[in-house]
C-alpha cells in the first residue's frame, strides 16, 4: 500500500526505494525521454509546466509595468474618457432631448472601449486602458456608466457588433435605446455617430506608442 500524502519528490524517492526489492520493478517505474513519468505498468503521467497561465500573465504585466506601457495605457484611458465626458452634439435630434444626448455618450463610451481593445498590443494593455476609461466615466458621468454597464447597453452593443451588418445593427440599437426605433432618421444618426466616434477614438489610440517588451 502506497503512502497517500507525499510530495512529488518524496513520492519518487519512495518509489525508487520500493522498486529495489520488487521483482516487477521494470514495470513499476521508468522514465521516458520526454520527461513524462511512467508508473504501474507503463501508464504515463504528464509532468506540469514550470509556469501556469497566471504566472505568465504576471510576468508579462511586470514587463509592461517596467517598460512604462501600463502608465501609457492608463493615460490613454483618461484621454478617451475625456472625449466621452466633453462630447456635445449640435445635431437637431440631440439638441433638446436629454435621452438622446445620454445615448450619444453611451454609444461614444462603447466606441472608445472597442477601439481600446482593437488597438492594443495585448489584452493586458487593453484591460488597463478600458479600466481607467470606465472608472473615469463612472466618477464623472455616473448616469452614462450606469446605462452602459448596469442596464446592459454594453452587452447589447457587443452583440450588435457580431451581426453581419454590424454598423446598421448598432444604429438600430441606438434608435431603440432612444425609444425611437421606428424612425429611420434616428437609425441613420446612430450609424453616423458610431462611425465618427470610432474614427476619433482610433486616431487617439494610434497616436500612442508602446515600448516593445
Rosetta silent file (secondary structure, phi, psi, omega in degrees, C-alpha in Angstrom):
SEQUENCE: XXXXXXXXXXXXXXXXXXXXXXXXXXXXXXXXXXXXXXXXXXXXXXXXXXXXXXXXXXXXXXXXXXXXXXXXXXXXXXXXXXXXXXXXXXXXXXXXXXXXXXXXXXXXXXXXXXXXXXXXXXXXXXXXXXXXXXXXXXXXXXXXXXXXXXXXXXXXXXXXXXXXXXXXXXXXXXXXXXXXXXXXXXXXXXXXXXXXXXXXXXXXXXXXXXXXX
SCORE:     score description
SCORE:     0.000 S_00000001
   1 L     0.000  132.660 -174.421    0.000    0.000    0.000 S_00000001
   2 L   -92.176  144.189  175.769    1.417    3.367   -1.062 S_00000001
   3 L   -60.350  142.653 -174.573    1.553    6.460    1.198 S_00000001
   4 L   -97.165  -18.235 -173.294   -1.139    8.951    0.206 S_00000001
   5 L  -120.058   65.137  179.474    0.331   12.234    1.432 S_00000001
   6 L  -117.024  145.460  171.166    3.734   12.559   -0.183 S_00000001
   7 L   -70.166  166.846 -178.702    5.231   15.436   -2.133 S_00000001
   8 H   -58.690  -43.310 -178.588    6.317   14.646   -5.690 S_00000001
   9 H   -66.583  -41.733  179.834    9.983   14.412   -4.661 S_00000001
  10 H   -66.261  -37.082  179.612    9.208   12.220   -1.645 S_00000001
  11 H   -64.451  -42.533  179.823    6.999   10.002   -3.771 S_00000001
  12 H   -64.084  -40.622  178.075    9.760    9.491   -6.340 S_00000001
  13 H   -63.210  -42.759  178.363   12.250    8.635   -3.584 S_00000001
  14 H   -59.224  -45.401 -177.350    9.759    6.170   -2.102 S_00000001
  15 H   -66.496  -37.632  178.602    9.216    4.509   -5.493 S_00000001
  16 H   -62.654  -43.423  178.289   12.935    4.227   -6.157 S_00000001
  17 H   -67.142  -39.360 -176.821   13.460    2.502   -2.801 S_00000001
  18 H   -65.598  -38.931 -176.147   10.390    0.319   -3.275 S_00000001
  19 H   -74.862  -14.554  178.479   11.467   -0.956   -6.671 S_00000001
  20 H   -63.216  -29.809 -176.636   14.855   -2.087   -5.377 S_00000001
  21 L  -112.001    1.316 -178.062   13.176   -5.108   -3.725 S_00000001
  22 L   -97.845  127.930 -177.541   10.190   -5.577   -6.038 S_00000001
  23 L   -68.115  -15.799 -178.956   10.601   -8.162   -8.812 S_00000001
  24 L  -100.360   25.018 -171.893    8.302   -6.166  -11.080 S_00000001
  25 H   -62.436  -28.658  179.785   10.394   -3.007  -10.878 S_00000001
  26 H   -62.488  -31.151 -178.495   10.880   -2.818  -14.661 S_00000001
  27 H   -89.783  -22.901 -173.121    7.145   -2.332  -14.988 S_00000001
  28 H   -78.792  -37.277 -172.843    6.620   -0.188  -11.944 S_00000001
  29 E  -149.733  123.805  171.975    8.848    2.755  -12.640 S_00000001
  30 E  -153.897  163.156 -176.996   10.699    4.071  -15.632 S_00000001
  31 E  -114.001  132.844  178.393   11.459    7.434  -17.170 S_00000001
  32 L   -89.938  159.639 -177.566   10.544    8.440  -20.707 S_00000001
  33 L   -67.006  -25.860 -177.821   12.746   10.660  -22.855 S_00000001
  34 L   -87.044   16.760  177.011   10.059   13.348  -22.986 S_00000001
  35 L    70.619    8.447  170.347   10.231   13.789  -19.185 S_00000001
  36 L   -74.342  156.532  177.759    6.884   12.087  -18.669 S_00000001
  37 E  -107.504  132.776  176.771    6.776    9.654  -15.769 S_00000001
  38 E  -111.652  125.598  176.051    5.594    6.089  -16.292 S_00000001
  39 E  -136.874  162.169  175.027    4.361    4.064  -13.333 S_00000001
  40 L    52.219   70.340  174.713    2.259    0.982  -12.728 S_00000001
  41 L    82.208   16.895  173.819    2.623   -0.944  -15.957 S_00000001
  42 L    93.642    5.093  179.425    3.875    1.896  -18.117 S_00000001
  43 E   -69.772  133.722 -176.255    0.928    4.332  -17.855 S_00000001
  44 E   -83.537  141.276  169.375    2.059    7.901  -18.478 S_00000001
  45 E  -122.590  118.053 -177.514    1.551   10.760  -16.084 S_00000001
  46 L   -69.422  137.832  173.830    2.261   14.149  -17.638 S_00000001
  47 L   -80.079  153.043 -178.080    4.535   16.469  -15.728 S_00000001
  48 L   -84.635  147.455  176.628    3.236   20.018  -15.147 S_00000001
  49 L   -65.148  158.521 -177.232    4.807   23.015  -16.906 S_00000001
  50 L   -65.514  -33.586 -178.995    7.068   25.210  -14.852 S_00000001
  51 L  -128.360  134.761  175.323    4.718   28.203  -15.204 S_00000001
  52 L   -88.759  179.386 -175.643    0.963   28.271  -15.471 S_00000001
  53 H   -60.852  -41.336 -178.934   -1.039   30.869  -17.393 S_00000001
  54 H   -61.364  -41.436  179.300   -1.465   33.127  -14.360 S_00000001
  55 H   -66.362  -39.192  178.074    2.288   33.223  -13.773 S_00000001
  56 H   -64.104  -42.091  178.011    2.920   34.007  -17.442 S_00000001
  57 H   -63.354  -39.566  179.168    0.382   36.843  -17.314 S_00000001
  58 H   -64.027  -41.422  177.742    2.026   38.184  -14.162 S_00000001
  59 H   -62.592  -44.333 -179.793    5.426   38.126  -15.856 S_00000001
  60 H   -64.114  -40.737  178.741    4.035   39.925  -18.913 S_00000001
  61 H   -59.854  -45.112 -178.696    2.346   42.524  -16.704 S_00000001
  62 H   -63.396  -36.753  177.753    5.619   43.240  -14.896 S_00000001
  63 H   -64.512  -43.794  177.824    7.420   43.656  -18.215 S_00000001
  64 H   -65.700  -37.250  179.261    4.797   46.152  -19.377 S_00000001
  65 H   -63.962  -48.604 -177.673    4.959   47.879  -15.993 S_00000001
  66 H   -66.956  -30.300 -179.020    8.737   48.229  -16.038 S_00000001
  67 H   -80.783  -10.653 -178.395    8.727   49.454  -19.644 S_00000001
  68 L    93.377   -1.435 -176.685    6.201   52.178  -18.842 S_00000001
  69 H   -66.141  -33.082  179.717    3.458   50.666  -21.011 S_00000001
  70 H   -65.414  -42.136  177.914    0.978   50.380  -18.128 S_00000001
  71 H   -65.106  -38.862  177.915    1.276   54.096  -17.399 S_00000001
  72 H   -62.848  -42.645 -179.948    0.868   54.862  -21.099 S_00000001
  73 H   -63.789  -41.924 -179.998   -2.253   52.692  -21.203 S_00000001
  74 H   -66.721  -38.548  177.142   -3.749   54.402  -18.154 S_00000001
  75 H   -64.254  -39.386  177.630   -3.097   57.850  -19.619 S_00000001
  76 H   -63.950  -39.990  177.841   -4.823   56.760  -22.826 S_00000001
  77 H   -59.387  -40.772  178.185   -7.799   55.558  -20.804 S_00000001
  78 H   -66.050  -41.214 -179.286   -8.097   59.012  -19.210 S_00000001
  79 H   -65.879  -40.492  177.436   -7.848   60.737  -22.597 S_00000001
  80 H   -64.321  -39.742  178.860  -10.555   58.516  -24.088 S_00000001
  81 H   -62.373  -38.493  179.604  -12.756   59.221  -21.079 S_00000001
  82 H   -63.938  -35.133  176.577  -12.323   62.960  -21.618 S_00000001
  83 H   -60.890  -43.999 -179.304  -13.602   62.592  -25.182 S_00000001
  84 H   -66.990  -47.170 -175.969  -16.763   60.960  -23.874 S_00000001
  85 H   -62.890  -40.735 -174.107  -17.244   63.393  -20.981 S_00000001
  86 L   -89.203    0.717 -176.891  -16.738   66.528  -23.087 S_00000001
  87 L   -65.968  132.799  173.178  -18.841   65.405  -26.057 S_00000001
  88 L  -134.802  133.791 -178.926  -21.570   67.816  -27.120 S_00000001
  89 L  -102.932  137.222  174.972  -23.793   67.276  -30.148 S_00000001
  90 L   -98.803    3.664 -178.653  -25.062   70.046  -32.405 S_00000001
  91 L   -68.620  142.798 -177.166  -27.373   67.656  -34.192 S_00000001
  92 H   -60.349  -32.751 -177.675  -31.019   68.676  -34.132 S_00000001
  93 H   -69.897  -21.512 -176.245  -32.101   65.280  -32.773 S_00000001
  94 H  -107.591  -10.321 -173.116  -29.948   65.697  -29.664 S_00000001
  95 H   -57.377  -51.649 -174.000  -30.252   69.421  -29.015 S_00000001
  96 L  -117.050   25.198 -178.003  -33.313   69.419  -26.790 S_00000001
  97 L  -128.299  104.972 -176.789  -33.607   65.740  -25.900 S_00000001
  98 H   -66.013  -30.595  178.952  -31.748   64.626  -22.795 S_00000001
  99 H   -66.279  -45.464  179.832  -32.466   60.952  -23.521 S_00000001
 100 H   -65.356  -42.083  178.970  -30.884   61.146  -26.965 S_00000001
 101 H   -62.610  -40.167  176.791  -27.878   63.065  -25.622 S_00000001
 102 H   -60.152  -46.132 -178.776  -27.403   60.450  -22.922 S_00000001
 103 H   -68.314  -27.423  173.663  -27.476   57.664  -25.506 S_00000001
 104 H   -61.665  -45.170 -179.411  -24.965   59.565  -27.641 S_00000001
 105 H   -68.857  -36.313  176.717  -22.496   59.459  -24.759 S_00000001
 106 H   -62.577  -44.300  178.558  -23.266   55.784  -24.069 S_00000001
 107 H   -65.349  -38.099  177.340  -22.534   54.973  -27.712 S_00000001
 108 H   -62.217  -42.448  179.296  -19.350   57.083  -27.556 S_00000001
 109 H   -61.855  -41.411  178.714  -18.242   55.120  -24.492 S_00000001
 110 H   -65.110  -42.337  178.839  -18.799   51.849  -26.321 S_00000001
 111 H   -61.414  -38.930  179.262  -16.824   53.065  -29.335 S_00000001
 112 H   -65.013  -43.464  177.910  -13.963   54.077  -27.035 S_00000001
 113 H   -63.794  -41.052  179.106  -13.897   50.654  -25.353 S_00000001
 114 H   -62.071  -45.659  179.887  -13.983   48.921  -28.740 S_00000001
 115 H   -65.176  -36.216  178.941  -11.063   50.973  -30.056 S_00000001
 116 H   -60.689  -39.963  179.993   -9.057   50.331  -26.898 S_00000001
 117 H   -71.879  -44.282 -174.981   -9.329   46.585  -27.474 S_00000001
 118 H   -71.882  -22.930 -174.032   -8.670   46.700  -31.229 S_00000001
 119 L  -114.744   23.038  177.497   -5.640   48.991  -30.976 S_00000001
 120 L  -108.399  144.149 -178.426   -3.771   47.489  -28.024 S_00000001
 121 L   -71.597  -16.864  179.387   -0.756   45.173  -28.396 S_00000001
 122 L  -157.993  164.148  179.512   -2.067   42.781  -25.722 S_00000001
 123 H   -65.803  -29.373  178.373   -5.065   42.098  -23.518 S_00000001
 124 H   -63.640  -41.843  178.190   -3.099   43.344  -20.500 S_00000001
 125 H   -67.875  -48.724 -178.130   -2.746   46.764  -22.144 S_00000001
 126 H   -63.392  -34.659  177.644   -6.363   46.923  -23.332 S_00000001
 127 H   -62.849  -40.030  179.906   -7.606   45.882  -19.875 S_00000001
 128 H   -71.374  -37.446  177.228   -5.742   48.795  -18.293 S_00000001
 129 H   -62.708  -52.144 -175.306   -6.997   51.262  -20.899 S_00000001
 130 H   -68.542  -32.401  179.576  -10.641   50.233  -20.539 S_00000001
 131 H   -64.257  -46.436  178.757  -10.473   50.006  -16.745 S_00000001
 132 H   -67.902  -39.930  177.096   -9.291   53.601  -16.386 S_00000001
 133 H   -56.882  -51.711 -177.975  -11.698   54.722  -19.104 S_00000001
 134 H   -67.706  -40.396  179.699  -14.694   53.157  -17.368 S_00000001
 135 H   -63.157  -40.837 -178.938  -13.615   54.234  -13.881 S_00000001
 136 H   -67.068  -43.958  177.893  -13.194   57.841  -15.004 S_00000001
 137 H   -64.782  -39.045  177.837  -16.579   57.945  -16.735 S_00000001
 138 H   -60.083  -41.768 -178.183  -18.176   56.329  -13.689 S_00000001
 139 H   -73.039  -33.690 -174.112  -16.736   59.038  -11.439 S_00000001
 140 H   -96.652  -35.941 -178.169  -17.578   61.956  -13.755 S_00000001
 141 L  -134.023   74.879 -174.988  -20.752   60.779  -15.532 S_00000001
 142 H   -57.850  -38.758 -177.092  -22.359   58.146  -13.339 S_00000001
 143 H   -65.305  -35.709  177.405  -25.584   58.062  -15.353 S_00000001
 144 H   -68.145  -46.250  178.489  -23.651   57.241  -18.554 S_00000001
 145 H   -59.741  -46.189 -177.857  -21.669   54.498  -16.823 S_00000001
 146 H   -63.262  -38.473  177.664  -24.810   53.020  -15.247 S_00000001
 147 H   -66.905  -38.383 -177.169  -26.602   52.955  -18.597 S_00000001
 148 H   -74.313  -48.276 -175.640  -23.651   51.308  -20.300 S_00000001
 149 H   -95.038  -45.519 -173.260  -22.717   48.719  -17.673 S_00000001
 150 H   -75.976  -33.971 -176.652  -25.649   48.453  -15.298 S_00000001
 151 L   -99.442    6.278  170.906  -28.519   48.464  -17.795 S_00000001
 152 L    88.489    7.011  179.627  -26.893   46.139  -20.306 S_00000001
 153 H   -61.982  -35.775  179.338  -26.091   48.523  -23.168 S_00000001
 154 H   -58.988  -47.099 -179.351  -22.515   47.207  -23.278 S_00000001
 155 H   -65.639  -42.573 -178.676  -23.710   43.649  -23.876 S_00000001
 156 H   -64.634  -40.652  178.555  -26.294   44.700  -26.444 S_00000001
 157 H   -67.963  -37.154  178.005  -23.777   46.739  -28.439 S_00000001
 158 H   -64.638  -39.120  176.852  -21.261   43.886  -28.363 S_00000001
 159 H   -66.894  -39.691  179.057  -23.906   41.523  -29.727 S_00000001
 160 H   -63.189  -36.188  179.269  -24.838   44.033  -32.423 S_00000001
 161 H   -63.653  -25.549 -177.155  -21.171   44.222  -33.486 S_00000001
 162 L   -84.974   -9.808 -179.865  -21.194   40.478  -34.152 S_00000001
 163 L   -75.647  160.994 -174.068  -24.098   40.652  -36.604 S_00000001
 164 L   -58.961  -47.712  177.679  -23.490   40.554  -40.346 S_00000001
 165 L  -104.234   74.808 -168.323  -24.425   44.204  -40.899 S_00000001
 166 H   -64.693  -41.580 -177.431  -22.961   45.399  -37.638 S_00000001
 167 H   -64.193  -42.466  177.277  -22.996   49.151  -38.245 S_00000001
 168 H   -64.378  -39.444  178.922  -26.663   49.107  -39.234 S_00000001
 169 H   -63.064  -38.856  178.038  -27.454   46.914  -36.223 S_00000001
 170 H   -66.550  -39.996  176.574  -25.745   49.419  -33.939 S_00000001
 171 H   -61.519  -41.483  178.492  -27.748   52.251  -35.491 S_00000001
 172 H   -66.673  -38.956  178.634  -30.977   50.355  -34.900 S_00000001
 173 H   -66.547  -41.707  176.920  -29.997   49.617  -31.322 S_00000001
 174 H   -57.454  -46.022  179.917  -29.156   53.273  -30.723 S_00000001
 175 H   -62.760  -39.558  179.736  -32.594   54.280  -32.021 S_00000001
 176 H   -66.286  -40.215  178.640  -34.273   51.683  -29.812 S_00000001
 177 H   -67.588  -23.609  174.992  -32.402   52.901  -26.726 S_00000001
 178 L   -87.219    1.477 -175.896  -33.635   56.392  -27.590 S_00000001
 179 L    61.636   34.787 -178.860  -37.189   54.958  -27.829 S_00000001
 180 L  -131.680   34.221 -172.854  -37.225   55.997  -31.482 S_00000001
 181 L   -63.391  -18.751 -178.322  -36.787   52.615  -33.176 S_00000001
 182 L   -91.237    0.275 -177.463  -39.489   53.292  -35.775 S_00000001
 183 L  -110.183  116.299 -176.725  -37.824   56.424  -37.123 S_00000001
 184 H   -60.258  -33.279 -176.879  -35.158   55.931  -39.759 S_00000001
 185 H   -64.651  -27.706  176.742  -33.519   59.289  -39.046 S_00000001
 186 H   -76.168  -35.826  176.049  -32.542   58.084  -35.571 S_00000001
 187 H   -63.571  -46.128  178.545  -31.081   54.889  -37.011 S_00000001
 188 H   -62.047  -41.859  177.695  -29.096   56.943  -39.522 S_00000001
 189 H   -59.630  -44.036  179.098  -27.998   59.312  -36.762 S_00000001
 190 H   -61.931  -41.562  178.588  -26.780   56.353  -34.691 S_00000001
 191 H   -63.168  -46.678 -179.600  -24.791   54.948  -37.609 S_00000001
 192 H   -63.243  -41.092  178.120  -23.166   58.318  -38.319 S_00000001
 193 H   -60.914  -49.238 -175.394  -22.354   58.830  -34.656 S_00000001
 194 H   -61.272  -43.875  179.888  -20.758   55.417  -34.264 S_00000001
 195 H   -64.400  -39.619  178.718  -18.568   55.815  -37.338 S_00000001
 196 H   -68.269  -41.646  179.052  -17.472   59.293  -36.201 S_00000001
 197 H   -63.373  -44.850  179.229  -16.774   58.097  -32.647 S_00000001
 198 H   -59.565  -44.131 -178.744  -14.754   55.131  -33.895 S_00000001
 199 H   -62.611  -43.399 -178.763  -12.680   57.361  -36.151 S_00000001
 200 H   -67.499  -43.466 -179.548  -11.930   59.851  -33.374 S_00000001
 201 H   -69.357  -38.624  179.745  -11.048   57.177  -30.819 S_00000001
 202 H   -64.290  -39.864  178.344   -8.955   55.202  -33.305 S_00000001
 203 H   -60.942  -41.778  178.997   -6.940   58.310  -34.160 S_00000001
 204 H   -67.460  -44.185 -178.886   -6.194   58.864  -30.481 S_00000001
 205 H   -62.539  -39.375 -177.577   -5.307   55.206  -29.857 S_00000001
 206 H   -77.191  -12.048  176.789   -2.947   55.098  -32.828 S_00000001
 207 L   -78.954  -10.344 -178.000   -1.173   58.239  -31.659 S_00000001
 208 L   -92.882  136.161  178.541    0.134   56.270  -28.674 S_00000001
 209 L  -114.534  120.545  176.291    3.404   54.330  -28.924 S_00000001
 210 L   -94.428  150.804  179.608    4.035   51.354  -26.659 S_00000001
 211 L   -86.670  143.290  178.270    7.507   50.044  -25.984 S_00000001
 212 L   -70.126  144.454  178.993    8.462   46.559  -27.071 S_00000001
 213 L  -121.558    0.000    0.000    8.993   44.011  -24.307 S_00000001
